[in-house]
Amino acid sequence: QVQLVESGGGLVQAGGSLRLSCGTSRSIFISNAMGWYRQAPGKQRELVAQITSAGSINYADSVKGRFTISRDYAKNTVYLQMNSLKPEDTAVYYCNVNRASVNYWGQGTQVTVSS
């Protein structure tokens, strides 16, 4: 089974920071790219950041320079450090893994940034 367990969302003021966590099994963690997506009300889900099993990283232009994705190999956990948060970052954030061309998703965690 592909299970992704998320935590770390919350309510912050603009300019604040949050760190999201996504834990999974070691086999999934080691063998696949993992990423963070977000979905705001009425909008499509969009890629925020992705990290491959080899450590290659890409970010959405909207978060580049503010967000950092990383992997903890001891805990089989992917993090998304979010700094300088803006109201437009408000969304449900989903951990993602794509395996054999199938997307698997975490349960989602709400991030709300007040102005």
N, C-alpha and C positions, 0 to 999 in steps of 0.2 A: 504494500500500500504506500502511496505517496501522501504523507501527512506533513503539513506545514503549520506550525503553531506560532502565532504572532503576539506581540505585546509592545507596549510603549507609547500608544497614542494618548491624546489628551487635549486639553484646552490651554493655549498659551497666547500671550500678547504678541503683536507684531514685533519682530526683532529678536524674539526668543528662540529657544532651541528645544528639540526633542530627539531622542534616539529610539528608533524602532528595532525590534529584534525578531528574527524568524529562525526557529529551531526545526531541524529535520533529522532524518536518519543519516548515518555516516555514508551509506552506499549512495544515497541521493546527493548528499553534500559533495562527495568526492568526484562523482561522475558527470555532473550536469552543471550547466550555467544556471544561476539563480538571479532573481531580480525583484525589484519593487515596482509596482504599478499603482496608479491612483485613479479614482473615479469620483468626480464631483456630481452633484445632483443634475440630472438632465444632460449629462455629457458622457462621451465614450471613455472607456478605460484607456489610459495612456501609460506608456513606459516612462518611468522616472529614472531608474538606474539599473544596470545589469553587471554582473561579474561572472566570468567563466570559471571553469574548474582550474584553468591555468593562470587565473588572476587578471585577465584582460578586463577592462572596465569601460563602459560608456554611460553617458548621462544625457538626459534631455537638456536641450539648450536652456530651458527655463529654470533649471536648478543648478546648472554648472557653476562651480565656484562657491556654492552654498551648501550642497549636500555631499556626503561622502559615503560610499558603500564599501564594506569590508567583510572579511571572513575570519572567524575564529575556528581554527582547525581542531582545537581541543574540545570545543563544545558543539561542533557541527551547527554553527549558528552564523547567519548573515545579519549584519547590522546596517542600518541607514541612519547616519548622523545628519540631522537637519539643523542648520544654523541660519540666522537671519531670516526667519520665517516671515512670510507675507500672507495677507488674507487670501490671496489667490492660490495658496498652497492648501487651503481647506478642502478636504476630500476624505474618502475612505481609502486607506492604503492597504494594498494586498501584496503579500509575498507570492512569488511565482517560480515555478520550475517548468521547463518544457522538456519533455521526454518522449522520444519517438513521435515528434510532431504533435503531441497532445499537451495542452496547457493544464497545469494543476495549480490550485489557488489556496492560499490561507483563508482564514475566516474573515479577514478584514479588521482593521483597527482605525477608529475615527481620529482624525487630526483636525482640530478647529483652531484657526488663528484669528483672533479678534483685532480690530483696528483701533 
